Amino acid sequence: MAKEAFKRDKPHLNVGTIGHVDHGKTTLTAAITSVLAKKGMAEVRAYE
């Protein structure tokens, strides 16, 4: 089965967070995603 060609027409960004436990990494990531979602550039998902 032939693979479909990968289209590189969407900009994307990988964000890595490092740090100690309970220092707000998930909160920061959720805030960034929320701001991007308000601009129509991301989709907010629950972290449950």
Backbone as a printed PyTorch tensor [residue, N CA C, xyz], in Angstrom:
tensor([[[ 0.8460, -1.1740,  0.0000],
         [ 0.0000,  0.0000,  0.0000],
         [ 0.8960,  1.2420,  0.0000]],

        [[ 0.6790,  2.1240, -0.9330],
         [ 1.4840,  3.3490, -1.0550],
         [ 1.0560,  4.3750, -0.0140]],

        [[ 2.0300,  5.0510,  0.5390],
         [ 1.7340,  6.1120,  1.5050],
         [ 1.4000,  7.3990,  0.7790]],

        [[ 0.4960,  8.1590,  1.3780],
         [ 0.1440,  9.4650,  0.8310],
         [ 1.2650, 10.4500,  1.1540]],

        [[ 1.5320, 11.3640,  0.2490],
         [ 2.5780, 12.3660,  0.4680],
         [ 2.1970, 13.2770,  1.6320]],

        [[ 3.1510, 13.5710,  2.4970],
         [ 2.9160, 14.4400,  3.6490],
         [ 2.8890, 15.8870,  3.1920]],

        [[ 1.8000, 16.5730,  3.5080],
         [ 1.6600, 17.9800,  3.1300],
         [ 2.1880, 18.8530,  4.2620]],

        [[ 3.0980, 19.7380,  3.9610],
         [ 3.6700, 20.6390,  4.9570],
         [ 3.1020, 22.0370,  4.7740]],

        [[ 1.7720, 22.1330,  4.8500],
         [ 1.1370, 23.4220,  4.6280],
         [ 0.6440, 24.0810,  5.9110]],

        [[ 0.8060, 23.4180,  7.0470],
         [ 0.3910, 23.9950,  8.3240],
         [ 1.6310, 24.2840,  9.1700]],

        [[ 1.6930, 25.4730,  9.7330],
         [ 2.8200, 25.7340, 10.6390],
         [ 2.5980, 24.9850, 11.9500]],

        [[ 3.6280, 24.4280, 12.5110],
         [ 3.4880, 23.8220, 13.8200],
         [ 4.7000, 24.1110, 14.6830]],

        [[ 4.4740, 23.9530, 15.9550],
         [ 5.4780, 24.3050, 16.9380],
         [ 5.4650, 23.2590, 18.0340]],

        [[ 6.6000, 22.7250, 18.3540],
         [ 6.7190, 21.7990, 19.4710],
         [ 7.2650, 22.5660, 20.6640]],

        [[ 6.5800, 22.4370, 21.7850],
         [ 7.0060, 23.1130, 23.0040],
         [ 7.3290, 22.0440, 24.0360]],

        [[ 8.5460, 22.0540, 24.5260],
         [ 8.9400, 21.1340, 25.5830],
         [ 9.0480, 21.8840, 26.8990]],

        [[ 8.5060, 21.3030, 27.9420],
         [ 8.6000, 21.9380, 29.2590],
         [ 9.3500, 21.0060, 30.1990]],

        [[10.2860, 21.5650, 30.9240],
         [11.0220, 20.8000, 31.9220],
         [10.9570, 21.5550, 33.2350]],

        [[11.0660, 20.8410, 34.3080],
         [11.0610, 21.4890, 35.6110],
         [10.6530, 20.5140, 36.6990]],

        [[10.6960, 20.9940, 37.9040],
         [10.3590, 20.1750, 39.0600],
         [ 8.8630, 19.9320, 39.1370]],

        [[ 8.5010, 18.8810, 39.8540],
         [ 7.0960, 18.5410, 40.0460],
         [ 6.3710, 19.6840, 40.7690]],

        [[ 5.1340, 19.9130, 40.4050],
         [ 4.2750, 20.9400, 41.0190],
         [ 4.7960, 22.3620, 40.8360]],

        [[ 5.4540, 22.6410, 39.7200],
         [ 5.9310, 23.9990, 39.4660],
         [ 5.2230, 24.6630, 38.2980]],

        [[ 4.0650, 24.1060, 37.8620],
         [ 3.2200, 24.7930, 36.9050],
         [ 3.4120, 24.4690, 35.4390]],

        [[ 4.0540, 23.3480, 35.1130],
         [ 4.2660, 23.0120, 33.6980],
         [ 2.9500, 22.7750, 32.9700]],

        [[ 2.0520, 22.0140, 33.5720],
         [ 0.7560, 21.7420, 32.9490],
         [-0.0780, 23.0040, 32.8780]],

        [[-0.0300, 23.8270, 33.9070],
         [-0.7730, 25.0850, 33.9160],
         [-0.2790, 26.0060, 32.8120]],

        [[ 1.0180, 26.0900, 32.6360],
         [ 1.5900, 26.9150, 31.5730],
         [ 1.1710, 26.4060, 30.1970]],

        [[ 1.2540, 25.0950, 30.0000],
         [ 0.8630, 24.5090, 28.7210],
         [-0.6150, 24.7530, 28.4380]],

        [[-1.4670, 24.6190, 29.4480],
         [-2.8980, 24.8780, 29.2870],
         [-3.1550, 26.3420, 28.9460]],

        [[-2.4220, 27.2570, 29.5590],
         [-2.5880, 28.6840, 29.2780],
         [-2.1740, 29.0100, 27.8480]],

        [[-1.0630, 28.4530, 27.3890],
         [-0.6150, 28.6790, 26.0100],
         [-1.6550, 28.1410, 25.0300]],

        [[-2.1530, 26.9310, 25.2910],
         [-3.1600, 26.3330, 24.4190],
         [-4.4390, 27.1510, 24.4100]],

        [[-4.8330, 27.6700, 25.5670],
         [-6.0460, 28.4880, 25.6610],
         [-5.9280, 29.7620, 24.8330]],

        [[-4.7970, 30.4260, 24.9200],
         [-4.5790, 31.6540, 24.1370],
         [-4.5970, 31.3350, 22.6430]],

        [[-3.9410, 30.2540, 22.2450],
         [-3.9320, 29.8740, 20.8340],
         [-5.3290, 29.4860, 20.3550]],

        [[-6.1180, 28.8440, 21.2190],
         [-7.4790, 28.4570, 20.8450],
         [-8.3540, 29.6840, 20.6200]],

        [[-8.1710, 30.7070, 21.4310],
         [-8.9440, 31.9420, 21.2560],
         [-8.6240, 32.6110, 19.9280]],

        [[-7.4140, 32.3820, 19.4220],
         [-7.0100, 32.9370, 18.1260],
         [-7.3450, 31.9880, 16.9810]],

        [[-7.9500, 30.8370, 17.3060],
         [-8.3050, 29.8600, 16.2830],
         [-7.1410, 29.0280, 15.7900]],

        [[-6.0910, 28.9610, 16.5750],
         [-4.8830, 28.2570, 16.1480],
         [-4.6550, 26.9380, 16.8900]],

        [[-5.5900, 26.5650, 17.7860],
         [-5.4190, 25.3360, 18.5590],
         [-6.7810, 24.8500, 19.0140]],

        [[-6.7920, 23.6520, 19.5670],
         [-8.0100, 23.0560, 20.0940],
         [-7.7670, 22.7320, 21.5660]],

        [[-8.6640, 23.1990, 22.4210],
         [-8.5230, 22.9550, 23.8560],
         [-9.0730, 21.5680, 24.1720]],

        [[-8.3210, 20.8070, 24.9620],
         [-8.7430, 19.4760, 25.3990],
         [-8.6000, 19.3900, 26.9090]],

        [[-9.4490, 18.5800, 27.5290],
         [-9.3760, 18.3680, 28.9750],
         [-8.1650, 17.4890, 29.3020]],

        [[-7.5150, 17.7450, 30.4160],
         [-6.3560, 16.9600, 30.8580],
         [-6.7570, 15.9050, 31.8780]],

        [[-7.9090, 15.3040, 31.7290],
         [-8.3870, 14.3360, 32.7250],
         [-8.1390, 12.9290, 32.3170]]])
